[in-house]
Amino acid sequence: MAKGLTLDDVAAFAEPRHREYWQSVAEFCADEIGDCVPPGTDDEARRRARELARAMGRAGIYQPIADGDIRGCIVARELLGWWSPLADAVFALQALSSTPALIARGSLDGSESEEDGGEAPHPAVDWARRALAGDAIGAFAMTEPEAGSDPASMRTLAILDEGSEGDPAGYRLTGTKTFISNAGIADFYVVFASTAPSEGARGISCFVVPADTEGLRFAGPQVMSAPHPLGEIRLGDCRVPAGTRLGAEGRGFALAMATLDRLRPTVGAAACGMAGRALWEASEHARSRRQFGRPLGSFQLVQEKLAQSATELAAGRLLAWRAGWAKDSGADRITTQAAMAKAFCTEAAQRIVDRAVQVLGGRGVLANHPVDHLYRSVRALRIYEGATEVLQLVIARDLLREDRAADGRG
Ligand SMILES: Cc1cc2nc3c(=O)[nH]c(=O)nc-3n(C[C@H](O)[C@H](O)[C@H](O)COP(=O)(O)OP(=O)(O)OC[C@H]3O[C@@H](n4cnc5c(N)ncnc54)[C@H](O)[C@@H]3O)c2cc1C
């Protein structure tokens, strides 16, 4: 059980299947993850991430990713975030690396290849299936040293190589990808590269590249203060078959944005899970710790912190669930709702975790305390998959659209 976090608070957006799934993820977390004790080193985090990826696959935890069930992914990330930010990151990356195939091919269930006359599935589908069974680990390689918030300015190139007889057409990939989660432990990388640099975002294509492809090199880890396998990869004239391109040439950026649209509410959910854990730890402490002859929780300044956190947590969860519900109900794009959910939940979670540290006093900054671990873990969520400022631009752009003024909505 993730104390302090229940499905009842978001029941209006949940289906019966989410209640069942909540139960099974909660049991998995209690049995397989245990307490929120972080691995001590980057190497240990990498080992643990591999174990968790496999265990989650075996337990069927990735099913909502395969089903494209965003609220199911929200359930998983709320609970995993509560129990273990590392486990949450593992789930997140299996989703990020599988969802482009799901979007581009319509499903991962194999029906498409049957319709095509039993052809082998697209390599991206094959990798996604393996990832979701727990047999492979994926990574999503978009960011570059000079292209972070503005990924359309990426410099990685994919040059078409027409091939020759006996050597079919392919692409040669050259560039550097940085801040890549699972770099060094991934079995495959979903790589974004430009096939037409003069066309900006419309020139970007998507490729699925096995980690052992010649020319792809793990350049080394980027070690975070909160354990999370992160690193850089270099593509040095890395030749991939043309069939590894996912979607049409020039559709890669749209595929990446559609993937982020779906998954940003789940980042919000992970933030809520971490915040829910911190709030629970703070509440327990406020009940049991006595100063000035009374429990801390009897002081109104402490109560204000807890009340503010509980309210922000409830509001954040509703935004995340609302965005997930909209997508699951058939909305084509949920760009604004997803941006609101991610921006609000991650910013609120940072405040909630910070207040929890304050309520815990000195105990809250001890390295082996879960709240200290959450304090370090929650920070990155405000940056990756669209930093808050970039999401605010997305929300404002929608608000200021000319057609909004015309139809009286803004
Ligand atoms: C833990 C972690 C995991 C990650 N995993 C992945 C991954 O798996 N795959 C991947 O491709 N990338 C990943 N990233 C990279 C992440 O997506 C980038 O860090 C992010 O896009 C921001 O880019 P940047 O770090 O280069 O910052 P910059 O783009 O340089 O931005 C720095 C700051 O400036 C602000 N800023 C930028 N533009 C504007 C603007 N127009 N107006 C106002 N403010 C602005 C930003 O909000 C940010 O606060 C990860 C990052 C982290 C920290």
The ligand as a Gaussian input file, in Angstrom:
#p B3LYP/6-31G(d) Opt

LIG

0 1
 C       17.377000      13.065000     -15.303000
 C       17.287000      13.429000     -16.733000
 C       16.931000      12.472000     -17.655000
 C       16.872000      12.773000     -19.012000
 N       16.572000      11.779000     -19.907000
 C       16.556000      12.075000     -21.230000
 C       16.324000      11.021000     -22.182000
 O       16.124000       9.854000     -21.830000
 N       16.351000      11.340000     -23.500000
 C       16.576000      12.615000     -23.944000
 O       16.577000      12.828000     -25.144000
 N       16.821000      13.624000     -23.060000
 C       16.804000      13.385000     -21.718000
 N       17.072000      14.375000     -20.812000
 C       17.396000      15.722000     -21.301000
 C       16.274000      16.718000     -21.064000
 O       15.199000      16.460000     -21.904000
 C       16.890000      18.106000     -21.225000
 O       17.751000      18.320000     -20.120000
 C       15.826000      19.185000     -21.318000
 O       15.153000      19.116000     -22.535000
 C       16.426000      20.586000     -21.134000
 O       17.507000      20.767000     -21.992000
 P       18.894000      21.353000     -21.423000
 O       19.249000      20.570000     -20.230000
 O       19.833000      21.381000     -22.545000
 O       18.537000      22.805000     -20.925000
 P       18.392000      24.128000     -21.838000
 O       17.544000      23.850000     -23.017000
 O       19.726000      24.708000     -22.055000
 O       17.550000      25.032000     -20.840000
 C       18.082000      25.552000     -19.638000
 C       16.991000      26.336000     -18.934000
 O       16.554000      27.385000     -19.777000
 C       15.139000      27.348000     -19.884000
 N       14.702000      27.754000     -21.217000
 C       15.042000      27.197000     -22.405000
 N       14.399000      27.817000     -23.395000
 C       13.630000      28.768000     -22.817000
 C       12.708000      29.737000     -23.308000
 N       12.437000      29.838000     -24.621000
 N       12.079000      30.542000     -22.423000
 C       12.328000      30.439000     -21.107000
 N       13.177000      29.550000     -20.578000
 C       13.819000      28.729000     -21.430000
 C       14.759000      25.903000     -19.641000
 O       13.445000      25.812000     -19.174000
 C       15.766000      25.505000     -18.587000
 O       15.269000      25.880000     -17.335000
 C       17.136000      14.101000     -19.440000
 C       17.475000      15.078000     -18.512000
 C       17.566000      14.758000     -17.177000
 C       17.959000      15.834000     -16.200000

